[in-house]
Amino acid sequence: MGFYEKFAKKYFEQAEKDLKRAEKSLKERDYPDSVFHSQQCVEKSVKAIIEAKRKYVFNHGPTLGTIFSEAMGDEWKEEFEEVLDIIGWFTEYYTRSRYPFLLKGEVISPEEFIDREIAEDAYRKASKVLKIAEEYLRSRGILQ
């Protein structure tokens, strides 16, 4: 297994841990923390797929979707559209799950903004992306 494949596997393993953290936080009713870990699961799952394509990805900022699209262009699958949609969905919650922010002139805490419904949706979306990543990594022989 080469350098990129090792990175892909490690990113995937970290994504699995983040999904477990998201589930634990959901059960504990810490909804912002659950959303944060769900987002991290998605990010690391996508990075695992990109690394499996032998593309190095370290920092991405808001360009993860673009990097993913470019990396997967020659192997584009229908489910990757859903991955892109999910990446986009999380842009609203990425910082709002961790920091106070302004909303209509009011300072809002993560706990005031992120409720159970949002956290459950985030968890489902992260689970979906993790599954897509797992299938892709298995198809490339990175996961057994």
C-alpha positions in Angstrom: 0.0 0.0 0.0 1.4 3.3 -1.1 1.6 6.7 0.6 -1.8 8.0 -0.8 -3.6 4.7 0.0 -2.3 4.9 3.6 -3.6 8.4 3.9 -6.9 7.4 2.5 -7.3 4.5 5.0 -6.3 6.7 7.9 -8.7 9.5 6.9 -11.4 6.9 6.7 -10.6 5.5 10.1 -10.8 9.0 11.6 -14.1 9.6 9.8 -15.5 6.5 11.5 -14.4 7.8 14.9 -16.0 11.1 14.2 -19.3 9.4 13.3 -19.2 7.6 16.6 -18.5 10.9 18.4 -21.5 12.4 16.6 -23.7 9.6 17.7 -22.6 9.8 21.3 -23.2 13.6 21.4 -26.6 13.1 19.8 -27.5 10.6 22.6 -26.3 13.1 25.1 -28.3 15.9 23.5 -25.3 17.9 22.8 -26.6 18.8 19.3 -24.0 21.3 18.2 -21.2 18.9 19.1 -23.0 16.2 17.2 -23.2 18.4 14.1 -19.5 19.3 14.4 -18.4 15.7 14.5 -20.8 14.8 11.7 -19.2 17.5 9.6 -15.8 16.2 10.4 -16.9 12.8 9.4 -18.0 14.1 6.0 -14.8 16.1 5.5 -12.5 13.2 6.3 -14.6 10.7 4.3 -14.3 13.0 1.2 -10.5 13.4 1.8 -10.2 9.6 2.0 -11.8 9.4 -1.5 -9.6 12.1 -2.8 -6.4 10.5 -1.4 -7.5 7.2 -2.9 -7.3 9.0 -6.3 -3.6 9.8 -5.5 -4.4 13.5 -5.0 -2.9 15.1 -1.9 -5.3 17.2 0.1 -4.3 19.0 3.3 -6.1 22.3 3.7 -9.1 23.0 1.7 -11.2 25.8 3.2 -14.5 26.2 1.4 -13.1 24.5 -1.7 -13.5 20.9 -0.7 -16.4 20.3 -3.1 -14.4 21.7 -6.0 -11.3 19.6 -5.1 -13.6 16.5 -4.9 -15.3 17.3 -8.2 -12.0 17.7 -10.0 -10.4 14.7 -8.4 -13.3 12.4 -9.3 -14.1 13.8 -12.7 -13.0 10.7 -14.7 -14.8 8.4 -12.3 -17.9 10.4 -11.5 -20.7 8.4 -10.0 -24.3 9.4 -9.4 -23.9 9.2 -5.6 -21.1 11.8 -5.8 -23.8 14.4 -6.5 -25.3 13.6 -3.1 -21.8 14.0 -1.6 -21.5 17.4 -3.1 -24.9 18.4 -1.8 -24.0 17.2 1.6 -20.7 19.2 1.6 -22.8 22.3 0.7 -25.4 21.6 3.4 -22.7 21.5 6.1 -21.3 24.9 5.1 -24.1 26.6 7.0 -23.4 24.6 10.2 -19.6 24.2 10.2 -18.8 27.3 12.2 -22.3 27.7 13.7 -21.9 24.4 15.5 -18.9 25.8 17.4 -19.0 29.6 17.7 -21.5 32.3 18.6 -22.6 34.3 15.6 -24.9 37.1 14.5 -28.3 36.3 13.2 -30.7 39.2 12.4 -28.8 41.5 14.7 -28.8 39.1 17.6 -25.8 37.2 19.0 -26.8 33.5 18.9 -25.0 30.6 20.5 -24.7 27.2 18.8 -27.1 25.7 21.4 -29.8 28.3 20.4 -29.4 27.5 16.7 -28.8 23.8 16.4 -31.6 21.5 17.5 -32.2 17.8 17.6 -33.7 17.8 14.1 -30.6 19.4 12.6 -28.3 17.1 14.5 -30.2 14.0 13.4 -30.1 15.2 9.8 -26.4 15.9 10.0 -25.8 12.4 11.4 -27.8 10.8 8.6 -25.9 12.8 6.0 -22.5 11.9 7.6 -23.5 8.2 7.7 -24.4 8.3 4.0 -21.1 9.9 3.0 -19.1 7.5 5.1 -20.8 4.6 3.4 -20.1 6.0 0.0 -16.4 6.4 1.0 -16.2 2.9 2.3 -17.6 1.4 -0.9 -15.2 3.5 -3.0 -12.2 2.5 -0.9 -13.2 -1.2 -1.0 -13.5 -1.0 -4.8 -9.9 0.2 -4.9 -8.6 -2.4 -2.5 -7.7 0.1 0.3 -10.2 -1.5 2.7 -10.8 -5.2 3.0 
